[in-house]
Amino acid sequence: MDITNFPDPTRESYLRTLFSQEQKFTHYGTDFHYVPKPLEEGETRNEIIGRIGRSVTMEENLSPSDNFEDSR
């Protein structure tokens, strides 16, 4: 998002606009995803609320040579 083309260049309005949308970013080589919490019907709030998550790959089973046993 380019702040030079932003209609109201205050820091708060820029951050509110930025965090009202999904964002993907990399931190220390790991990809993260931010998703804002949508407003419920009739709800108003001053806080910026969302979730940040990342993909996690987990091994569920061992290799074929180990008969695909559970790895947990």
N, C-alpha and C positions, 0 to 999 in steps of 0.2 A: 504494500500500500504506500503510495507516494504522498507525503504530507504537503508537498508544495501545491498540489491540486485539490487539497481538502478545503471545503467551504468554510469551516469554522476551525481554525488551526490551534485551538486550545489543547493542552495536553490531555485533559479529561475527555473531551469529545473525541479526540483521536483514539484514545485507548478504548473508550466505549464502542466505537465503530469497529475497531480492530477485533476486539474480543466478543463481538456479537456474531462473528462468522467463524466457521471451522478454520483451523490453522494447522499446517504441518510444519514441523521444524526438527532440526537435528541438534542434539546435545551430546557432546563427547562421543560422536560417531554413532549414536543410537537415534533412530527415527522415532519421534513422538507425534501424537495427534491430539489437538485440543478441540473439544466440542462444547459449545455453550449450552447451558440449561435453558430450554425455552420457557417463556412465561406461560403460566396456566391461564385459563380464561378468567378475566377480572383481576388478575394479579398484577401488582406493581412492586418494583423494588429498586433500590438505589445501588445495591451491590452487584458486582459482576461475578456470576457464578457459572462454572463449567467443570469439565473433567479433562484430565490429561492422562493418556494411556500410551502404551507401546505394545508391539507384538512380542509374544513370548513363545518360543518353540520348545516343547517338552517331549522327551522321549517316553512313549507309553509302553513300548514293548522292546525286548531285546532282539538281536539279529536272528535270521533263519537258522543259523548254526546252533543257536541257543533255544530253538523251538518257539520263538516268539513269546517267551515268558514275560510276565509283567516286570517292568523295570522299577516299579515303585516299592 
